[in-house]
Amino acid sequence: MRNVWEVWPQALTSEECDTIVDRARKYSEAEATVGFSESLRSDLAYRTSTIRWLDAAREVDLVSRILSFVTASNRTNFGVDIVAPYEIQFTEYRATNKGHYDWHQDVWLESPRPFARKLSVVVQLSEPSDYEGGDFEFFGIQSPGATFAARGSLLVFPSFLQHRVLPVTGGLRRSLVTWVEGPNWR
């Protein structure tokens, strides 16, 4: 069966989520920006969150764990040419600044790089009771809703799908995002 997106409910254990949060604290925190390459900019109306870039080469066990789900999902649903994640982003959306990310897609079609983001992966690191708001939505198609709310749930979707995170109105929402790359789209 082919899906536009796939959720693996509670793919990671609570302990694995705790480990990811602990590891992320070892990386530098930065305000999230919008755009690619030299066009990176801060736009608080469009995106408000903090991020930490994890080193995929140092996080081999995490990359391997995520790829086990992505490979299975790709085989069943997407059938795109993928290699591995290049970047891993730990994100925090806080109610104190209405953390959110407006409509966007994760591809950069005019990139000079030989690889492109093919599949996006989001891991829910917070318990649903840790925050209010902060729903993940797709544009124009059914969104994962409650199936993606549980801590440790993993969402896989084509990187060209428009999506957003609604403002967090209470608490703190944490997620891990990565993009599995492959040769440029043809």
C-alpha positions as a Markdown table, in Angstrom:
| # | Residue | x | y | z |
|---|---|---|---|---|
| 1 | Met | 0.0 | 0.0 | 0.0 |
| 2 | Arg | 1.3 | 3.5 | -0.9 |
| 3 | Asn | 0.9 | 6.4 | 1.5 |
| 4 | Val | 1.6 | 10.1 | 1.0 |
| 5 | Trp | 3.2 | 10.0 | 4.4 |
| 6 | Glu | 3.8 | 7.3 | 7.1 |
| 7 | Val | 3.8 | 7.4 | 10.9 |
| 8 | Trp | 5.6 | 4.8 | 12.9 |
| 9 | Pro | 3.8 | 5.2 | 16.3 |
| 10 | Gln | 6.3 | 5.1 | 19.2 |
| 11 | Ala | 9.1 | 4.0 | 16.9 |
| 12 | Leu | 11.7 | 5.1 | 19.5 |
| 13 | Thr | 11.4 | 4.3 | 23.2 |
| 14 | Ser | 11.1 | 6.9 | 25.9 |
| 15 | Glu | 14.7 | 6.1 | 26.9 |
| 16 | Glu | 15.9 | 6.7 | 23.3 |
| 17 | Cys | 14.1 | 10.0 | 23.3 |
| 18 | Asp | 15.8 | 11.0 | 26.6 |
| 19 | Thr | 19.1 | 10.0 | 25.1 |
| 20 | Ile | 18.5 | 12.2 | 22.1 |
| 21 | Val | 17.6 | 15.2 | 24.3 |
| 22 | Asp | 20.7 | 14.6 | 26.4 |
| 23 | Arg | 23.0 | 14.4 | 23.3 |
| 24 | Ala | 21.5 | 17.5 | 21.8 |
| 25 | Arg | 22.4 | 19.5 | 24.9 |
| 26 | Lys | 26.1 | 19.0 | 23.9 |
| 27 | Tyr | 25.7 | 21.0 | 20.7 |
| 28 | Ser | 25.4 | 24.7 | 20.4 |
| 29 | Glu | 21.9 | 26.3 | 20.5 |
| 30 | Ala | 21.0 | 28.8 | 17.8 |
| 31 | Glu | 17.9 | 30.7 | 16.8 |
| 32 | Ala | 16.3 | 29.0 | 13.8 |
| 33 | Thr | 16.5 | 30.8 | 10.4 |
| 34 | Val | 14.6 | 30.5 | 7.1 |
| 35 | Gly | 16.1 | 29.7 | 3.7 |
| 36 | Phe | 19.1 | 27.9 | 2.3 |
| 37 | Ser | 22.7 | 28.9 | 1.7 |
| 38 | Glu | 23.5 | 32.6 | 1.7 |
| 39 | Ser | 19.8 | 33.5 | 1.8 |
| 40 | Leu | 19.5 | 32.4 | 5.5 |
| 41 | Arg | 17.6 | 34.9 | 7.5 |
| 42 | Ser | 15.8 | 35.4 | 10.7 |
| 43 | Asp | 12.0 | 35.9 | 10.4 |
| 44 | Leu | 10.2 | 35.6 | 13.7 |
| 45 | Ala | 6.8 | 36.0 | 12.0 |
| 46 | Tyr | 7.6 | 32.9 | 9.8 |
| 47 | Arg | 9.6 | 30.8 | 12.2 |
| 48 | Thr | 10.3 | 30.9 | 15.9 |
| 49 | Ser | 12.3 | 28.1 | 17.5 |
| 50 | Thr | 15.7 | 27.2 | 18.7 |
| 51 | Ile | 17.8 | 24.5 | 17.0 |
| 52 | Arg | 20.9 | 22.5 | 17.5 |
| 53 | Trp | 22.7 | 20.8 | 14.6 |
| 54 | Leu | 23.8 | 17.3 | 15.6 |
| 55 | Asp | 26.8 | 15.8 | 13.8 |
| 56 | Ala | 25.4 | 12.8 | 11.7 |
| 57 | Ala | 28.9 | 11.3 | 11.5 |
| 58 | Arg | 29.2 | 11.2 | 15.3 |
| 59 | Glu | 25.6 | 10.0 | 15.8 |
| 60 | Val | 26.0 | 6.8 | 13.8 |
| 61 | Asp | 23.7 | 4.7 | 16.1 |
| 62 | Leu | 20.9 | 7.3 | 15.9 |
| 63 | Val | 21.2 | 7.6 | 12.1 |
| 64 | Ser | 21.1 | 3.8 | 11.8 |
| 65 | Arg | 18.0 | 3.6 | 14.0 |
| 66 | Ile | 16.2 | 6.2 | 12.0 |
| 67 | Leu | 17.2 | 4.8 | 8.6 |
| 68 | Ser | 15.8 | 1.4 | 9.6 |
| 69 | Phe | 12.3 | 3.0 | 9.5 |
| 70 | Val | 13.0 | 5.3 | 6.5 |
| 71 | Thr | 14.2 | 2.4 | 4.4 |
| 72 | Ala | 11.1 | 0.3 | 5.2 |
| 73 | Ser | 8.8 | 3.3 | 4.5 |
| 74 | Asn | 10.6 | 4.1 | 1.3 |
| 75 | Arg | 10.3 | 0.6 | 0.0 |
| 76 | Thr | 6.6 | 0.5 | 0.7 |
| 77 | Asn | 5.5 | 4.0 | -0.1 |
| 78 | Phe | 7.9 | 6.3 | -1.9 |
| 79 | Gly | 10.5 | 4.4 | -4.0 |
| 80 | Val | 12.9 | 7.3 | -4.3 |
| 81 | Asp | 16.7 | 7.0 | -4.6 |
| 82 | Ile | 18.1 | 7.7 | -1.2 |
| 83 | Val | 21.5 | 7.4 | 0.5 |
| 84 | Ala | 21.5 | 8.7 | 4.1 |
| 85 | Pro | 20.8 | 11.8 | 6.2 |
| 86 | Tyr | 23.4 | 14.6 | 6.0 |
| 87 | Glu | 22.0 | 16.9 | 8.7 |
| 88 | Ile | 20.2 | 16.3 | 11.9 |
| 89 | Gln | 18.3 | 19.1 | 13.6 |
| 90 | Phe | 17.1 | 19.1 | 17.2 |
| 91 | Thr | 14.3 | 21.7 | 17.5 |
| 92 | Glu | 12.5 | 23.3 | 20.5 |
| 93 | Tyr | 9.3 | 25.2 | 20.1 |
| 94 | Arg | 8.5 | 27.2 | 23.3 |
| 95 | Ala | 5.2 | 28.7 | 24.4 |
| 96 | Thr | 7.1 | 31.8 | 25.7 |
| 97 | Asn | 7.6 | 33.0 | 22.1 |
| 98 | Lys | 4.7 | 31.1 | 20.5 |
| 99 | Gly | 7.2 | 28.7 | 18.8 |
| 100 | His | 6.1 | 27.8 | 15.3 |
| 101 | Tyr | 7.2 | 27.3 | 11.7 |
| 102 | Asp | 4.8 | 28.5 | 8.9 |
| 103 | Trp | 4.2 | 26.7 | 5.6 |
| 104 | His | 7.4 | 25.5 | 3.9 |
| 105 | Gln | 8.9 | 22.6 | 2.1 |
| 106 | Asp | 12.3 | 21.0 | 2.8 |
| 107 | Val | 13.7 | 20.9 | -0.7 |
| 108 | Trp | 16.0 | 23.4 | -2.4 |
| 109 | Leu | 15.4 | 22.6 | -6.1 |
| 110 | Glu | 17.9 | 25.1 | -7.4 |
| 111 | Ser | 20.7 | 23.8 | -5.3 |
| 112 | Pro | 24.2 | 23.4 | -6.9 |
| 113 | Arg | 24.8 | 20.4 | -4.7 |
| 114 | Pro | 24.8 | 16.9 | -6.3 |
| 115 | Phe | 22.4 | 15.6 | -3.6 |
| 116 | Ala | 18.9 | 16.6 | -2.7 |
| 117 | Arg | 16.6 | 16.1 | 0.2 |
| 118 | Lys | 14.2 | 13.3 | -0.8 |
| 119 | Leu | 12.5 | 12.2 | 2.4 |
| 120 | Ser | 11.9 | 14.3 | 5.6 |
| 121 | Val | 11.8 | 12.6 | 9.0 |
| 122 | Val | 10.3 | 14.1 | 12.2 |
| 123 | Val | 10.6 | 12.3 | 15.5 |
| 124 | Gln | 8.3 | 13.5 | 18.3 |
| 125 | Leu | 10.5 | 13.8 | 21.5 |
| 126 | Ser | 7.9 | 15.4 | 23.8 |
| 127 | Glu | 4.9 | 13.8 | 25.5 |
| 128 | Pro | 1.6 | 15.2 | 24.3 |
| 129 | Ser | 1.0 | 16.5 | 27.9 |
| 130 | Asp | 4.3 | 18.6 | 27.7 |
| 131 | Tyr | 2.8 | 21.2 | 25.5 |
| 132 | Glu | -0.4 | 22.7 | 24.0 |
| 133 | Gly | -0.8 | 23.7 | 20.3 |
| 134 | Gly | 2.2 | 22.9 | 18.1 |
| 135 | Asp | 0.3 | 20.6 | 15.8 |
| 136 | Phe | 2.1 | 19.4 | 12.7 |
| 137 | Glu | 0.1 | 19.9 | 9.5 |
| 138 | Phe | 0.4 | 19.2 | 5.7 |
| 139 | Phe | -1.0 | 21.6 | 3.2 |
| 140 | Gly | -4.0 | 20.3 | 1.2 |
| 141 | Ile | -3.9 | 16.7 | 2.4 |
| 142 | Gln | -4.8 | 14.9 | 5.6 |
| 143 | Ser | -2.4 | 15.6 | 8.4 |
| 144 | Pro | -1.1 | 12.9 | 10.8 |
| 145 | Gly | -3.0 | 14.4 | 13.8 |
| 146 | Ala | -3.1 | 12.2 | 16.9 |
| 147 | Thr | -1.3 | 9.3 | 15.3 |
| 148 | Phe | 1.9 | 11.4 | 15.5 |
| 149 | Ala | 1.3 | 12.8 | 19.0 |
| 150 | Ala | 2.9 | 10.0 | 21.1 |
| 151 | Arg | 6.5 | 10.5 | 22.2 |
| 152 | Gly | 8.9 | 8.5 | 20.1 |
| 153 | Ser | 6.6 | 8.5 | 17.0 |
| 154 | Leu | 8.4 | 9.0 | 13.7 |
| 155 | Leu | 6.9 | 10.6 | 10.6 |
| 156 | Val | 8.3 | 10.1 | 7.1 |
| 157 | Phe | 7.2 | 12.1 | 4.1 |
| 158 | Pro | 8.5 | 13.4 | 0.7 |
| 159 | Ser | 10.5 | 16.6 | 1.3 |
| 160 | Phe | 8.6 | 18.5 | -1.3 |
| 161 | Leu | 5.3 | 18.4 | 0.7 |
| 162 | Gln | 4.3 | 21.7 | 2.2 |
| 163 | His | 4.0 | 21.5 | 6.0 |
| 164 | Arg | 4.0 | 23.6 | 9.1 |
| 165 | Val | 4.1 | 23.5 | 12.9 |
| 166 | Leu | 1.3 | 25.6 | 14.5 |
| 167 | Pro | 2.2 | 27.9 | 17.4 |
| 168 | Val | 2.9 | 26.3 | 20.8 |
| 169 | Thr | 0.6 | 28.0 | 23.3 |
| 170 | Gly | 1.7 | 26.2 | 26.4 |
| 171 | Gly | 4.9 | 24.3 | 27.5 |
| 172 | Leu | 7.7 | 23.0 | 25.3 |
| 173 | Arg | 7.6 | 20.8 | 22.1 |
| 174 | Arg | 10.8 | 19.0 | 21.1 |
| 175 | Ser | 11.4 | 17.2 | 17.9 |
| 176 | Leu | 14.3 | 15.8 | 15.9 |
| 177 | Val | 14.3 | 16.4 | 12.2 |
| 178 | Thr | 16.4 | 15.0 | 9.5 |
| 179 | Trp | 16.3 | 14.8 | 5.7 |
| 180 | Val | 17.4 | 11.6 | 3.9 |
| 181 | Glu | 19.2 | 12.7 | 0.7 |
| 182 | Gly | 19.8 | 11.1 | -2.6 |
| 183 | Pro | 21.0 | 12.1 | -6.1 |
| 184 | Asn | 19.3 | 15.2 | -7.4 |
| 185 | Trp | 15.6 | 15.0 | -8.5 |
| 186 | Arg | 15.4 | 14.1 | -12.2 |
